[in-house]
Amino acid sequence: MTQRKRLMIIDDDPDFVAAIRATLDEAGYETEVAHNPRDGFAALKARPHDLLLLDLMMGRGAEGVMVARKVRKDPALKHLPILILTGIRQQIAYLFPGQGVDRDFVSLSELLEKPVKPELLLERVGALLAGAATAAPGVS
């Protein structure tokens, strides 16, 4: 029997979280949720996760960006795949009015724009987990 993959969701929208959590739980993933960046990062440090699903804009602004940067700087977490789930068009316009975005603004594995269809969410989660397993065999 294989161990269920543990996914961390950090997003301050409880309705969106409930919807994607139900989809992921039904697909057999173990999910953990934090509705703010501080609690989410603490949970990532407390126990291993296989994937982070992260919103960019929370609380006072782009706090999700700070979480992603902290993850990439942390030796124990830096290889954790990050799937950004965000209303990117509105949020990029807020962060960078009238400007293009530097592709190295934040290091992530993939970005999906909200709302996301359940089928696409499951496809991308599966692909990121498979890619992580290939990149680091024996690491869950």
C-alpha positions as CSV (number, residue, x, y, z in Angstrom):
1,M,0.0,0.0,0.0
2,T,1.4,3.4,-1.0
3,Q,1.4,6.3,1.4
4,R,-1.0,9.1,0.6
5,K,0.6,12.3,-0.7
6,R,0.3,15.1,1.8
7,L,-0.7,18.5,0.4
8,M,-0.5,21.9,2.1
9,I,-3.0,24.5,1.1
10,I,-2.3,28.1,2.1
11,D,-5.2,30.4,1.1
12,D,-7.3,32.9,3.0
13,D,-10.5,32.3,1.0
14,P,-12.4,29.6,3.0
15,D,-14.9,28.9,0.2
16,F,-12.2,28.3,-2.4
17,V,-10.3,26.2,0.0
18,A,-13.3,24.1,0.9
19,A,-13.9,23.4,-2.8
20,I,-10.4,22.4,-3.8
21,R,-9.9,20.5,-0.5
22,A,-13.0,18.4,-1.2
23,T,-11.7,17.7,-4.8
24,L,-8.3,16.7,-3.5
25,D,-9.5,14.6,-0.6
26,E,-11.9,12.7,-2.9
27,A,-9.0,12.0,-5.1
28,G,-7.2,10.3,-2.2
29,Y,-4.8,13.0,-1.2
30,E,-4.2,14.0,2.4
31,T,-4.8,17.7,2.8
32,E,-3.8,20.2,5.4
33,V,-5.1,23.8,5.4
34,A,-3.8,27.1,6.7
35,H,-5.8,30.3,6.2
36,N,-2.8,32.6,6.7
37,P,0.8,32.5,5.7
38,R,2.3,32.3,9.2
39,D,0.4,29.2,10.2
40,G,1.0,27.7,6.8
41,F,4.8,28.1,6.9
42,A,4.8,26.8,10.5
43,A,2.9,23.7,9.3
44,L,5.4,23.2,6.4
45,K,8.2,23.3,8.9
46,A,6.5,21.0,11.4
47,R,5.9,17.9,9.1
48,P,6.8,16.9,5.6
49,H,4.5,17.7,2.7
50,D,4.7,16.6,-0.9
51,L,3.2,19.8,-2.5
52,L,2.3,23.3,-1.6
53,L,-0.8,24.9,-3.1
54,L,-0.5,28.6,-2.4
55,D,-2.4,31.9,-3.0
56,L,-0.3,34.9,-3.7
57,M,-2.5,37.7,-2.3
58,M,-3.4,37.2,1.4
59,G,-3.8,39.5,4.4
60,R,-2.0,42.8,3.8
61,G,-0.9,42.1,0.3
62,A,1.4,39.7,-1.5
63,E,2.1,37.6,1.6
64,G,2.0,34.4,-0.5
65,V,5.0,35.7,-2.4
66,M,6.9,35.9,0.8
67,V,5.9,32.4,1.7
68,A,7.2,31.1,-1.6
69,R,10.4,32.9,-1.2
70,K,10.9,31.6,2.4
71,V,10.2,28.1,1.1
72,R,12.8,28.4,-1.6
73,K,15.4,29.7,0.9
74,D,14.8,27.0,3.5
75,P,17.2,24.1,3.0
76,A,14.6,21.6,4.2
77,L,11.8,22.9,2.0
78,K,13.5,24.4,-1.1
79,H,12.7,21.3,-3.3
80,L,9.0,21.3,-2.4
81,P,6.9,21.8,-5.5
82,I,4.7,25.0,-5.3
83,L,1.5,25.3,-7.3
84,I,0.2,28.9,-7.2
85,L,-3.6,29.1,-7.4
86,T,-4.5,32.8,-7.7
87,G,-6.6,35.4,-9.5
88,I,-3.4,36.4,-11.2
89,R,-4.7,39.0,-13.7
90,Q,-6.1,41.1,-10.9
91,Q,-3.2,40.5,-8.5
92,I,-0.4,41.2,-11.0
93,A,-2.2,44.4,-12.0
94,Y,-2.3,45.3,-8.3
95,L,1.4,44.4,-7.7
96,F,2.8,45.8,-11.0
97,P,0.4,48.4,-12.5
98,G,1.4,49.0,-16.1
99,Q,4.5,46.8,-15.9
100,G,5.5,43.4,-17.1
101,V,6.5,40.8,-14.6
102,D,10.1,39.4,-14.1
103,R,9.9,35.7,-14.5
104,D,12.2,35.3,-11.4
105,F,9.8,37.4,-9.3
106,V,9.0,34.3,-7.3
107,S,10.2,30.7,-7.8
108,L,7.3,28.3,-8.3
109,S,6.6,25.1,-10.1
110,E,3.4,26.1,-11.8
111,L,0.6,28.7,-11.7
112,L,-3.1,28.2,-12.2
113,E,-5.6,31.0,-12.4
114,K,-8.7,31.0,-10.1
115,P,-11.3,29.6,-10.5
116,V,-9.7,26.4,-11.5
117,K,-11.6,23.4,-12.9
118,P,-11.3,20.3,-10.7
119,E,-10.1,18.2,-13.6
120,L,-7.3,20.6,-14.3
121,L,-6.4,20.9,-10.6
122,L,-6.0,17.1,-10.3
123,E,-4.1,16.9,-13.5
124,R,-1.5,19.5,-12.5
125,V,-1.2,18.2,-8.9
126,G,-0.6,14.7,-10.2
127,A,2.0,15.9,-12.7
128,L,3.9,18.0,-10.1
129,L,3.9,15.1,-7.7
130,A,5.2,12.7,-10.4
131,G,7.8,15.3,-11.5
132,A,9.0,15.6,-7.9
133,A,9.2,11.9,-7.5
134,T,11.3,11.6,-10.6
135,A,13.6,14.4,-9.6
136,A,14.2,13.0,-6.1
137,P,13.6,9.2,-6.1
138,G,12.8,7.8,-2.7
139,V,11.8,11.2,-1.3
140,S,8.1,11.7,-0.4
